[in-house]
Amino acid sequence: MRVYEGAYAYEVEQIFDSATRLPKYWRYNIFQIRPRDKKISSGQAPTREAAEKLGRNELNKIQRRDTPAA
């Protein structure tokens, strides 16, 4: 699932253990989508909700950092 916000996006995906095929953890990825799709950050969490929250928080930090002060 990829969520777009301005020039950035984050996605959350479930990672499975290659040996057992059982769910292992959730990963979030942060992308800069303009001018090109480029992964700029990544992390992991034990649940989908936690991964979504961490991904949104990381995306907000990046957006605040890249927004010029008024």
C-alpha positions as CSV (number, residue, x, y, z in Angstrom):
1,M,0.0,0.0,0.0
2,R,1.5,3.3,-1.1
3,V,0.3,6.6,0.3
4,Y,1.2,9.8,-1.7
5,E,1.7,13.2,0.1
6,G,2.9,15.9,-2.2
7,A,6.4,15.1,-3.6
8,Y,6.7,12.1,-1.3
9,A,5.1,8.8,-0.6
10,Y,5.4,6.0,2.0
11,E,4.5,2.3,1.6
12,V,4.0,-0.5,4.1
13,E,4.7,-4.1,3.3
14,Q,4.6,-7.4,5.2
15,I,7.9,-9.3,5.2
16,F,7.8,-13.1,5.5
17,D,10.4,-15.5,6.7
18,S,11.9,-17.2,3.7
19,A,12.3,-20.6,5.4
20,T,8.9,-20.9,7.1
21,R,6.8,-18.5,5.0
22,L,5.4,-17.1,8.2
23,P,5.0,-13.4,8.8
24,K,8.1,-11.9,10.2
25,Y,7.6,-8.1,10.5
26,W,6.3,-5.1,8.6
27,R,8.5,-2.7,6.7
28,Y,7.9,0.9,5.7
29,N,9.7,2.7,2.9
30,I,9.7,6.5,2.2
31,F,10.1,7.7,-1.4
32,Q,10.7,11.0,-3.0
33,I,8.5,10.7,-6.1
34,R,9.4,13.9,-7.8
35,P,11.4,14.3,-10.0
36,R,12.0,10.5,-9.9
37,D,11.0,7.6,-7.7
38,K,13.8,7.4,-5.1
39,K,13.8,5.5,-1.8
40,I,15.1,7.9,0.9
41,S,14.3,6.0,4.1
42,S,13.2,2.7,5.4
43,G,12.4,1.0,8.7
44,Q,10.6,-1.9,10.3
45,A,8.0,-2.6,13.0
46,P,6.3,-5.6,14.5
47,T,2.7,-4.7,13.4
48,R,1.2,-3.0,10.4
49,E,-0.2,-0.2,12.6
50,A,3.2,0.5,14.1
51,A,4.8,0.5,10.6
52,E,2.2,3.0,9.3
53,K,2.7,5.3,12.3
54,L,6.5,5.2,12.0
55,G,6.3,5.8,8.2
56,R,3.9,8.8,8.6
57,N,6.1,10.2,11.3
58,E,9.3,9.8,9.2
59,L,7.5,11.3,6.2
60,N,6.4,14.3,8.3
61,K,10.0,14.9,9.5
62,I,11.3,14.8,6.0
63,Q,8.6,17.2,4.7
64,R,9.2,19.7,7.6
65,R,13.0,19.5,6.9
66,D,12.5,20.2,3.2
67,T,9.9,23.0,3.6
68,P,11.5,26.4,3.6
69,A,10.7,28.6,6.7
70,A,8.4,31.5,6.1
